[in-house]
């Protein structure tokens, strides 16, 4: 029951030693009575566990995903079946097998990535700087017109995201302390040497991967092609952590780590911020040449400490603020990094999303909807 299709192909990378298919599913997706041997050698009694047709189909899709090496998708399929049929031991055995196979694949990916050398970036400027216009197609200046403003429940971010059908384009990263592999494809390395994968963004056929010592942000940022898993860029942003003159006693809690990134053609835009008391040398967006790491421009400080920022039609939409204190939305020119406009909001922005001509903004205690227009149209 454990790795039906993977064992058929005889691919040891898909089916670790010890997995068997001794007891195939019976009619209607149920497991025939008997036992299956798990990846760790344990014997799982399956019994007669017929599943409804829809769940049997979903489990079969999971087995097919296992056969194709997508242990992440297989695990998700088996988890969905278990949500509806938590007592189905055959599906539980498949879920456990997919989890172990995913962890093994991630470990191999991490080992292959460990020896990669990162491009060490020099210390950046700590004020607005334009070195070279970014090769991004410009667009007409946008305007934001308030549509609605509503107090929220503070802390109910998840409900707001669900209610609006929104989600950041991220994978769930592994949690090694709990032995959880997350939702990464097997090709994404969960570690870079001694550094953990702390954030993984999906964008336009690429994965943007952040590696750091903890989940406050990344020191290293890698860009990986999704189709062939090639790492096309790997940058070390350690020199971005502290502006000149940072007192030694403050360095532990004012380190600026990469918190969000986006691709615009051959340009990588990266946000760096910390959430301690506001200081001038904090919360920048930087535009880099993806191939060389050369700095193109750096924004003014204090423009971007929300969870994300958005690149759209030649402009960057970002937010800065601290909790219940008043905050601002910023529009930057993506070609030059120059601030185009600044809109005051009641509290610090947490999330920004574009949807059907509108900018949805989740702040600490207020939710906003703005109509977005470019050049008056």
N, C-alpha and C positions, 0 to 999 in steps of 0.2 A: 504493500500500500504506500510505501514511503516515497519512492521516486519512479513512478510507473514509466514515464516516457524517457527520463534520463537514463535509466538502466537499459532500455531498449537500444539506445544509441551506443551504449558502452563508453561514454565519455566520462573519464574520471574527474574532469573539472566540473561536471554538472552533478555527479553522484559520488560523494565521498565513500570510501570503503566502509562496508557494513550495511549500506542501504540495500533493501531488497524490494521486489515486487511480487512477493509470494502469494498475495491474496488480492487479486484485482477486484474492482467494484462489480457488484452484481447488477441485475436489471434495475432500472430506475435510479441508478446512482448509489444505491445502498451498498454497504460492505457485506460480503459474505462472512459467515461465522469463521473465526479462526484468530490468528495472531500475526502481527507484522513486526519485523525487527527494525528498530530505530537506528539513527546514525551513531548513537553511543552504545549500541548493542543491547538496549533494553527491549523487552518483548511487550508489545502493546496488544491487549485483547480488543478486537474490534467488534465482535458480536454482529448482530443483524441490525444495521442502522440505516434503514432506508431514508433517503432524503426526498423532499418534494422536487418535482422536475426542475424548477427554477434554480434551486440550490445545487442540485446535482450538476446542472449545466455550468454554474459558476465554479464549482469545484473542478470540473473537467477543464475549464479555462485556466484555472490555476495550475493543473498538471501540465497543460500545454506550455504555459509560461516557464515552468520548471524545465521542461524539455528544451526550450529555447535559451536557457541560461539566465532568464530574467527572474531571479529568485525574489526580487523585491515585489514584482507584480504578482507572483505566485503567492507570496506571503499575504499580500493585501486581499487576494481572492479568498484564500482560506480563512482569513480573519473575518471577512464579511459573512461567510457561511457559518462560522462559529458564533457570530453575533445572533444569528437566527436559530442555530441548533447547537447550543453550547455543550451538549452531552455527546456529540458525535465524535467518538474516539478516533475513527479513521481519519477524519479531517484534522483533528488535533495532531495526530502523528504526522500528517503532511505539513501542517503549519510548523511543527518543530523541525522537520527536515529542511523546509525552506529557510527557516531562521539560521540553522547551522550552516547550510550551504552558502547563504548570503554573508555570514560572518567570515567564512573561509575565503570567499571571493574578495571581500573587502580587505582582508589581511594580505592577500597576494598583491592587490592593487597598491596598498600602502607600502609594501616591501619594494615594489618596483619604483615607486615615487621617491623613496627616502633618499636616494643618492643624487637627486636632481639639484643643480646649483641654481639659486635664486639670483636675480639681478638686484643688486643692492642700490637703492635709490639715494641720492644725496639729500641733505636737509633742504626742505622747501622754503620758499619765502613765507613770511608770516603776516602778509598784507596782500591786498589785491595786486596781482601781477599778470601781465600778458607777455609771454615770450613769443608766441606764434599763434595766429588764428587756427582754431581747430578745423579740420576738413569735414565740417558738418554742414549740410544744406541749410541755409538761413531761412527764417520764416518771418512773416509780419508780426509786429509786437502784439501780444495778447492782452486782453482786458478781462478782469474778473468782476462779474456783477453778482451781488448777493441774491440768492434765491430763497434760502431758508437758514435759520439759526435756532437751534434747540438745545436746551440743557440736557445733559445725559446723566446716567447713573454713576459715573466715575468708577472705573474698574470693570465695566461691562463691555470691554472692547470686543470680546469674542461674539457677544450677542449682536453688536453693531455690524461686525463683519458678516456674520451669517445672515442677518436681516437684509443686508444689501447685496448678498451674493458675491462677496469680495474675499479675496485671499491673496497674500503676498506670494509671488511666484518662487516659492522656496521648497526644498526638500526638508523633511525632518532629519536632522543629523543624528548620528549614533550617540548613545550615552553609555560609555564603557563602564561606568560605575554600576549600572543596572544590567549590563549585558544586552542592551537593546540596540539593534542595528539600524534603527531609523527607517526611512523610506528611500534611501539612496539606491540608484542603479549599482550593480556590482562593479562597474568600471570606475566609480568615483573613489579615490583614496580617502579613507577616514582619518588618516594621520599623515603628517609630513615630518618624518623623524620623530622628535619628542613633542611636536605640536599637534594639537587636536583640531579636527575640522569643526569649526564653531558656527559656520553658516554656509549654505549652498543655495545659490540663486540660479533659476532657470531663465534663460533669455535668448530667444531667436536662434536656436540651434547651438547654443553655448551654455556651459555651466561656469559660474563665477564662484570660486571656492575661497573661503577665508580660513586661515589656520592661525591659532593662537594658544596661549597658555590657559585661557579660561573663556567663558562665553560672553565676556564684555565686548569682544570684537577681535579682529584679526591683525596680526603683525604681517603675515604673508597673504598675498592675494594671487590666486592662480586662475587662468582662463583656460578652459578645456573645451575642445570641440565635442559636441554631443554624439556625432555619428561614428567617429573612430576613436574617441577618448584621448586624442592627442592633447598634451598640455602645450598651448601655443604661447603662453606668457606666464612668468612667475616672478613677482616683485616682492622685495623685502622693504617694508615701510617703517622700519625701526626708527629711522631719522625723523619721521613725522610725529613721533610720540610727544616730544616736549619742546615748546618754544624756548629760545635762549633766555637764561636768567631764571628758569623755574627752580624755586628753592628745593633743596634736597629732601626736606620733610614733606613736600607735596607731591613728589614724583610718583608715589605708589598709587594715589587716587586721582591723579590728573593726566594719566597717560592717555593720549588720543589714539584709538585704534580704528581700523577701517570698520565702518558700521553698515555701509550700503555701497553698491556699485551698479553701474549700467554701461552697456556698450552702445556706441553710436558709430557704426561702421568700423573704422580703424582707430577709434578713440575710446579709451577706457576712462569713465568718470567715477571717481571714488570719493566718498564722504568720510571724514575723520572727525571724531568728537569725543568728549568725555562729558559726564553729567554732574560734575562737581560745580561749585560756585562759578558763575559766568566770569570769564576773563576774555580779554581781547583776542588772544592767540588760540582760539578754539572754534570748532564747528565749521570747517571749510569743505568745499568741494574742489577737487583737483582734476584737471583733464590731462591725460597722458597719451602719448603715442603708444599704441598697443605693441608694436614691433620692437621698439627700442627702450621704452620707458621714459623718453624725453618729456619734460614738462612743457605743456602748451600754454596753459593758464592756471591760475589759482584764484578762487573767488575771494571776496572780502570775508573776514571772519564773522562768526555768529549768524550764519545763514542756514545751517543744516544740522540739526540734531534730532529730527524725527526719525522714525524707524526706517523710512524710505524717502526717496525723491523720484521724480518722474521726468523723463526726457520726451519732449513732444514738439514736433514742427519747429526745430531750431531753438528751443528754449528748455530750460530746466526749472521745474516747479519744486520748491523745497519749503521747509518750515523750521523755525527756531523758537524755543521758549523753554521755560522751566516750570513744570507743574501748573499751579493755579495762577502764577504770575502772567500778565499779558504777554502774548507772543506775536509772531508775524509770519505771514506767508511771503515767500520771495519768488520772483521770476528772474532768472538769469539768462543772458544771451549765451547759448551753448557754443557759439563760435568764439566769443571773446571772454566769457565768464563774468562780464560786467553785469551789475544789478540793474534790471530794467524797471522793476516796480516792487513795492513793499506794502503789504496789506495787514493792518492790525487785526488780531483776533483776541478773544477774551482770555485764552490760556494757551499753554504750550501745545503745538501740534504734535500728534503721535503718528498718524498715518495719512497719506495722500493717495487718492486713486482718481484716474480719469475714466469717465464712462459717458458715452453718448453726448459729447459736447458739454459735459459738466465736470467740475472738480469737486470731489467729495473729500472733506477734511474732518478727521476725528481729532479733536483736541482733548485736553485733560478733562474738562467739564462741559464742553459744548461741541455739538456736531454742526458742521456747516455744509451747505451745498452752494457752489458758485456756478453761474453760467460762464462758459469759456468762449470767448470770441477772439479771432485773429484779424487784426486790421479792420475791425468794425464789421466783419462778415461772419 
